[in-house]
Amino acid sequence: MKRPASPLPPRHGLDAARLRLPAEGNWATVRDHLVERLHRLDPRRIDEMLREQRIVGLDGPITVETPYVPGTFIWFHRDLPDEVPVPFDIGVVHQDDHLVVVDKPHFMATIPRGRHVLETALVRLRRDLGLPELSPAHRLDRVTAGLVMFVARRELRGPYQTLFRDRLVRKEYEAIAPHDPALELPRTVRSRIVKERGVMTAQEVPGEPNAETWVELLEHRDGLGRYRLRPQTGRTHQLRVHMSSLGVPILGDTFYPVHHETPLNDFSRPLQLLAKVLEFTDPLTGERRRFESGATLRAWTDHAAWQADVLA
């Protein structure tokens, strides 16, 4: 059965949330079900949304008296969190009918999650480029800068997301970290990385390796190194964990080797990790594609300025 289209238009570049009412249940009204299902919302807020006709079905607005009908769909726009504006622009590296490739700045999440919604790359780009169906082919950590690839239309999403799922995209990162003359490079780092749900950091544990990274020193000066990193797998925080395990944690890393809490309005000394290159064979055209970030890492180009950075 094809899911019905939302009767609500996008708001701020975000699609309305869709809920399907369970096939089994003893609720008399849709309102009764929502009070139980959306337990984090105050029932008074649900009533307010119903009065404002912000919750709708295919036949129109839901009211406090609308009877519960199993299997039907309803839509509504979620309340948005208060957000700290991210004071950096997104650079468009490439745009065509299929793809949008951007230079995402540090401190900006790729997609809406938790306390980051409007101040995310996806929502900003949908709004600024007028592309309501834009969706990410992959994701980049909020604190990591560099290339992120988006698919322009919903029907094209599958083939490009599959490229990343099947590890058919060659990724290259650049990082600034301490230079250790005793560290033998280049080398391939392999380990088993596990990140538990609800735990902020990932851990290396004994067992069969599930993470692999090629680490290469490009140049060094004044006790710092500029490194090229090529992940062969995509574990959470993989590059940061592997660099820390080598004894050269990436500059600006507040997670590894020790986790330090930082406020959301602290934009100082960003993590010196940049997604530099994406290269792949286009699944629709067969063309070989290569995109390269035009961004640089400030700790290398002007270390004193990066170290003194107190933007907030």
SEZA-798630 format. One record per residue (C-alpha): y, z, x; residue number from 1; residue in one letter. Coordinates in steps of 0.1 Angstrom, whole numbers, m for minus. Layout:
BEGIN
v Y	w Z	u X	num NUM	residuo A;
...
//
This chain:
BEGIN
v 0	w 0	u 0	num 1	residuo M;
v 33	w m10	u 14	num 2	residuo K;
v 58	w 18	u 17	num 3	residuo R;
v 89	w 12	u m5	num 4	residuo P;
v 123	w 6	u 11	num 5	residuo A;
v 148	w 34	u 12	num 6	residuo S;
v 173	w 32	u m16	num 7	residuo P;
v 198	w 51	u 7	num 8	residuo L;
v 217	w 31	u 33	num 9	residuo P;
v 217	w 44	u 69	num 10	residuo P;
v 243	w 71	u 77	num 11	residuo R;
v 259	w 74	u 112	num 12	residuo H;
v 232	w 49	u 123	num 13	residuo G;
v 204	w 72	u 110	num 14	residuo L;
v 178	w 62	u 84	num 15	residuo D;
v 173	w 86	u 55	num 16	residuo A;
v 144	w 110	u 58	num 17	residuo A;
v 115	w 100	u 35	num 18	residuo R;
v 90	w 124	u 20	num 19	residuo L;
v 59	w 116	u 0	num 20	residuo R;
v 50	w 142	u m26	num 21	residuo L;
v 14	w 154	u m21	num 22	residuo P;
v m13	w 142	u m44	num 23	residuo A;
v m23	w 177	u m52	num 24	residuo E;
v 0	w 206	u m62	num 25	residuo G;
v 10	w 228	u m91	num 26	residuo N;
v 48	w 224	u m88	num 27	residuo W;
v 66	w 219	u m121	num 28	residuo A;
v 96	w 201	u m105	num 29	residuo T;
v 105	w 183	u m73	num 30	residuo V;
v 130	w 211	u m66	num 31	residuo R;
v 102	w 237	u m66	num 32	residuo D;
v 82	w 216	u m41	num 33	residuo H;
v 112	w 211	u m18	num 34	residuo L;
v 119	w 249	u m17	num 35	residuo V;
v 84	w 255	u m5	num 36	residuo E;
v 82	w 225	u 18	num 37	residuo R;
v 116	w 227	u 34	num 38	residuo L;
v 113	w 264	u 41	num 39	residuo H;
v 139	w 263	u 69	num 40	residuo R;
v 165	w 253	u 43	num 41	residuo L;
v 181	w 279	u 21	num 42	residuo D;
v 171	w 272	u m16	num 43	residuo P;
v 208	w 273	u m24	num 44	residuo R;
v 214	w 244	u 0	num 45	residuo R;
v 187	w 224	u m17	num 46	residuo I;
v 203	w 231	u m50	num 47	residuo D;
v 237	w 220	u m36	num 48	residuo E;
v 222	w 187	u m23	num 49	residuo M;
v 206	w 181	u m57	num 50	residuo L;
v 239	w 186	u m75	num 51	residuo R;
v 256	w 163	u m50	num 52	residuo E;
v 229	w 136	u m58	num 53	residuo Q;
v 220	w 135	u m21	num 54	residuo R;
v 182	w 135	u m28	num 55	residuo I;
v 170	w 103	u m45	num 56	residuo V;
v 138	w 86	u m57	num 57	residuo G;
v 132	w 50	u m66	num 58	residuo L;
v 146	w 56	u m101	num 59	residuo D;
v 178	w 73	u m89	num 60	residuo G;
v 190	w 108	u m80	num 61	residuo P;
v 167	w 138	u m82	num 62	residuo I;
v 179	w 167	u m103	num 63	residuo T;
v 168	w 203	u m106	num 64	residuo V;
v 148	w 193	u m137	num 65	residuo E;
v 131	w 162	u m123	num 66	residuo T;
v 94	w 167	u m129	num 67	residuo P;
v 70	w 167	u m100	num 68	residuo Y;
v 50	w 134	u m98	num 69	residuo V;
v 22	w 133	u m72	num 70	residuo P;
v 23	w 104	u m47	num 71	residuo G;
v 59	w 94	u m53	num 72	residuo T;
v 86	w 91	u m26	num 73	residuo F;
v 119	w 107	u m22	num 74	residuo I;
v 147	w 102	u 4	num 75	residuo W;
v 176	w 122	u 17	num 76	residuo F;
v 199	w 125	u 47	num 77	residuo H;
v 194	w 157	u 67	num 78	residuo R;
v 223	w 179	u 75	num 79	residuo D;
v 235	w 172	u 110	num 80	residuo L;
v 238	w 199	u 137	num 81	residuo P;
v 270	w 208	u 154	num 82	residuo D;
v 270	w 188	u 186	num 83	residuo E;
v 288	w 190	u 219	num 84	residuo V;
v 303	w 155	u 226	num 85	residuo P;
v 288	w 138	u 256	num 86	residuo V;
v 318	w 125	u 275	num 87	residuo P;
v 302	w 95	u 291	num 88	residuo F;
v 299	w 58	u 281	num 89	residuo D;
v 267	w 37	u 277	num 90	residuo I;
v 267	w 6	u 298	num 91	residuo G;
v 251	w m25	u 282	num 92	residuo V;
v 232	w m43	u 310	num 93	residuo V;
v 216	w m70	u 288	num 94	residuo H;
v 216	w m81	u 251	num 95	residuo Q;
v 199	w m109	u 233	num 96	residuo D;
v 182	w m115	u 200	num 97	residuo D;
v 152	w m94	u 210	num 98	residuo H;
v 163	w m68	u 235	num 99	residuo L;
v 192	w m45	u 244	num 100	residuo V;
v 189	w m29	u 279	num 101	residuo V;
v 214	w m2	u 287	num 102	residuo V;
v 225	w 22	u 315	num 103	residuo D;
v 221	w 56	u 298	num 104	residuo K;
v 243	w 83	u 313	num 105	residuo P;
v 231	w 117	u 324	num 106	residuo H;
v 231	w 144	u 297	num 107	residuo F;
v 225	w 120	u 268	num 108	residuo M;
v 192	w 120	u 249	num 109	residuo A;
v 175	w 87	u 241	num 110	residuo T;
v 167	w 95	u 205	num 111	residuo I;
v 177	w 122	u 179	num 112	residuo P;
v 159	w 154	u 184	num 113	residuo R;
v 168	w 191	u 177	num 114	residuo G;
v 204	w 197	u 185	num 115	residuo R;
v 211	w 161	u 197	num 116	residuo H;
v 216	w 136	u 169	num 117	residuo V;
v 249	w 117	u 169	num 118	residuo L;
v 253	w 121	u 206	num 119	residuo E;
v 222	w 101	u 215	num 120	residuo T;
v 219	w 67	u 229	num 121	residuo A;
v 200	w 53	u 199	num 122	residuo L;
v 226	w 65	u 173	num 123	residuo V;
v 256	w 55	u 194	num 124	residuo R;
v 242	w 20	u 200	num 125	residuo L;
v 232	w 14	u 164	num 126	residuo R;
v 268	w 22	u 154	num 127	residuo R;
v 286	w 5	u 183	num 128	residuo D;
v 265	w m27	u 184	num 129	residuo L;
v 261	w m30	u 146	num 130	residuo G;
v 223	w m30	u 150	num 131	residuo L;
v 208	w m7	u 123	num 132	residuo P;
v 172	w m15	u 131	num 133	residuo E;
v 176	w m9	u 169	num 134	residuo L;
v 147	w 12	u 182	num 135	residuo S;
v 136	w 24	u 217	num 136	residuo P;
v 107	w 7	u 235	num 137	residuo A;
v 104	w 38	u 256	num 138	residuo H;
v 123	w 70	u 264	num 139	residuo R;
v 142	w 86	u 293	num 140	residuo L;
v 148	w 123	u 297	num 141	residuo D;
v 182	w 136	u 286	num 142	residuo R;
v 192	w 146	u 321	num 143	residuo V;
v 180	w 114	u 338	num 144	residuo T;
v 203	w 84	u 340	num 145	residuo A;
v 195	w 47	u 341	num 146	residuo G;
v 178	w 19	u 323	num 147	residuo L;
v 165	w 22	u 287	num 148	residuo V;
v 152	w m7	u 268	num 149	residuo M;
v 157	w m10	u 230	num 150	residuo F;
v 142	w m36	u 206	num 151	residuo V;
v 168	w m52	u 183	num 152	residuo A;
v 147	w m57	u 152	num 153	residuo R;
v 120	w m36	u 136	num 154	residuo R;
v 94	w m64	u 135	num 155	residuo E;
v 96	w m69	u 173	num 156	residuo L;
v 90	w m33	u 182	num 157	residuo R;
v 52	w m33	u 185	num 158	residuo G;
v 48	w m59	u 214	num 159	residuo P;
v 75	w m42	u 236	num 160	residuo Y;
v 63	w m7	u 230	num 161	residuo Q;
v 28	w m18	u 238	num 162	residuo T;
v 40	w m30	u 272	num 163	residuo L;
v 50	w 6	u 281	num 164	residuo F;
v 19	w 21	u 265	num 165	residuo R;
v m4	w m1	u 285	num 166	residuo D;
v 16	w 5	u 317	num 167	residuo R;
v 25	w m32	u 321	num 168	residuo L;
v 62	w m24	u 330	num 169	residuo V;
v 70	w m19	u 367	num 170	residuo R;
v 94	w 10	u 369	num 171	residuo K;
v 114	w 19	u 399	num 172	residuo E;
v 136	w 51	u 402	num 173	residuo Y;
v 160	w 63	u 428	num 174	residuo E;
v 165	w 100	u 437	num 175	residuo A;
v 186	w 120	u 460	num 176	residuo I;
v 168	w 151	u 475	num 177	residuo A;
v 167	w 170	u 507	num 178	residuo P;
v 154	w 152	u 538	num 179	residuo H;
v 124	w 168	u 555	num 180	residuo D;
v 116	w 151	u 589	num 181	residuo P;
v 81	w 166	u 588	num 182	residuo A;
v 72	w 150	u 554	num 183	residuo L;
v 51	w 119	u 560	num 184	residuo E;
v 63	w 91	u 538	num 185	residuo L;
v 57	w 67	u 522	num 186	residuo P;
v 28	w 82	u 503	num 187	residuo R;
v 11	w 82	u 469	num 188	residuo T;
v 12	w 116	u 452	num 189	residuo V;
v m16	w 123	u 427	num 190	residuo R;
v m21	w 155	u 407	num 191	residuo S;
v m29	w 168	u 373	num 192	residuo R;
v 2	w 176	u 352	num 193	residuo I;
v 1	w 196	u 320	num 194	residuo V;
v 29	w 204	u 297	num 195	residuo K;
v 22	w 228	u 268	num 196	residuo E;
v 39	w 225	u 235	num 197	residuo R;
v 69	w 249	u 233	num 198	residuo G;
v 70	w 254	u 271	num 199	residuo V;
v 101	w 239	u 288	num 200	residuo M;
v 84	w 230	u 321	num 201	residuo T;
v 53	w 212	u 331	num 202	residuo A;
v 27	w 225	u 356	num 203	residuo Q;
v 4	w 211	u 382	num 204	residuo E;
v m31	w 224	u 376	num 205	residuo V;
v m65	w 219	u 392	num 206	residuo P;
v m86	w 191	u 378	num 207	residuo G;
v m88	w 153	u 376	num 208	residuo E;
v m54	w 137	u 385	num 209	residuo P;
v m36	w 122	u 355	num 210	residuo N;
v m3	w 115	u 373	num 211	residuo A;
v 5	w 92	u 402	num 212	residuo E;
v 38	w 84	u 420	num 213	residuo T;
v 46	w 63	u 450	num 214	residuo W;
v 73	w 81	u 471	num 215	residuo V;
v 93	w 62	u 497	num 216	residuo E;
v 122	w 73	u 518	num 217	residuo L;
v 148	w 45	u 519	num 218	residuo L;
v 174	w 62	u 542	num 219	residuo E;
v 187	w 96	u 552	num 220	residuo H;
v 218	w 113	u 565	num 221	residuo R;
v 234	w 148	u 567	num 222	residuo D;
v 202	w 165	u 555	num 223	residuo G;
v 198	w 143	u 524	num 224	residuo L;
v 174	w 115	u 516	num 225	residuo G;
v 176	w 86	u 493	num 226	residuo R;
v 142	w 80	u 478	num 227	residuo Y;
v 125	w 52	u 459	num 228	residuo R;
v 100	w 65	u 433	num 229	residuo L;
v 74	w 42	u 415	num 230	residuo R;
v 55	w 60	u 388	num 231	residuo P;
v 21	w 46	u 380	num 232	residuo Q;
v 17	w 70	u 350	num 233	residuo T;
v 42	w 85	u 326	num 234	residuo G;
v 36	w 123	u 324	num 235	residuo R;
v 64	w 145	u 312	num 236	residuo T;
v 87	w 154	u 341	num 237	residuo H;
v 63	w 136	u 365	num 238	residuo Q;
v 88	w 125	u 391	num 239	residuo L;
v 106	w 159	u 392	num 240	residuo R;
v 73	w 178	u 395	num 241	residuo V;
v 60	w 156	u 423	num 242	residuo H;
v 92	w 157	u 443	num 243	residuo M;
v 93	w 195	u 440	num 244	residuo S;
v 56	w 197	u 450	num 245	residuo S;
v 65	w 178	u 482	num 246	residuo L;
v 91	w 205	u 490	num 247	residuo G;
v 121	w 182	u 483	num 248	residuo V;
v 132	w 189	u 447	num 249	residuo P;
v 157	w 164	u 433	num 250	residuo I;
v 193	w 176	u 436	num 251	residuo L;
v 206	w 190	u 403	num 252	residuo G;
v 172	w 198	u 389	num 253	residuo D;
v 174	w 230	u 369	num 254	residuo T;
v 137	w 230	u 360	num 255	residuo F;
v 119	w 226	u 393	num 256	residuo Y;
v 109	w 245	u 413	num 257	residuo P;
v 127	w 272	u 393	num 258	residuo V;
v 139	w 269	u 357	num 259	residuo H;
v 175	w 279	u 351	num 260	residuo H;
v 191	w 278	u 316	num 261	residuo E;
v 222	w 257	u 314	num 262	residuo T;
v 246	w 255	u 284	num 263	residuo P;
v 248	w 222	u 265	num 264	residuo L;
v 285	w 218	u 274	num 265	residuo N;
v 278	w 220	u 312	num 266	residuo D;
v 280	w 185	u 325	num 267	residuo F;
v 284	w 195	u 361	num 268	residuo S;
v 261	w 184	u 390	num 269	residuo R;
v 238	w 160	u 371	num 270	residuo P;
v 202	w 155	u 381	num 271	residuo L;
v 202	w 129	u 409	num 272	residuo Q;
v 175	w 107	u 393	num 273	residuo L;
v 182	w 72	u 382	num 274	residuo L;
v 159	w 47	u 364	num 275	residuo A;
v 168	w 18	u 386	num 276	residuo K;
v 145	w m12	u 377	num 277	residuo V;
v 125	w m24	u 348	num 278	residuo L;
v 103	w m55	u 354	num 279	residuo E;
v 77	w m71	u 331	num 280	residuo F;
v 64	w m102	u 315	num 281	residuo T;
v 81	w m107	u 281	num 282	residuo D;
v 53	w m105	u 255	num 283	residuo P;
v 70	w m130	u 232	num 284	residuo L;
v 83	w m156	u 256	num 285	residuo T;
v 61	w m153	u 286	num 286	residuo G;
v 93	w m150	u 307	num 287	residuo E;
v 93	w m127	u 337	num 288	residuo R;
v 121	w m102	u 331	num 289	residuo R;
v 138	w m79	u 356	num 290	residuo R;
v 167	w m56	u 349	num 291	residuo F;
v 185	w m34	u 374	num 292	residuo E;
v 209	w m6	u 368	num 293	residuo S;
v 244	w m9	u 382	num 294	residuo G;
v 248	w 29	u 383	num 295	residuo A;
v 248	w 49	u 415	num 296	residuo T;
v 240	w 85	u 423	num 297	residuo L;
v 271	w 105	u 432	num 298	residuo R;
v 254	w 130	u 455	num 299	residuo A;
v 247	w 101	u 478	num 300	residuo W;
v 280	w 81	u 474	num 301	residuo T;
v 302	w 113	u 475	num 302	residuo D;
v 282	w 144	u 480	num 303	residuo H;
v 312	w 167	u 483	num 304	residuo A;
v 325	w 155	u 449	num 305	residuo A;
v 291	w 159	u 432	num 306	residuo W;
v 288	w 194	u 447	num 307	residuo Q;
v 323	w 204	u 435	num 308	residuo A;
v 318	w 188	u 401	num 309	residuo D;
v 327	w 213	u 374	num 310	residuo V;
v 332	w 190	u 344	num 311	residuo L;
v 326	w 209	u 312	num 312	residuo A;
//
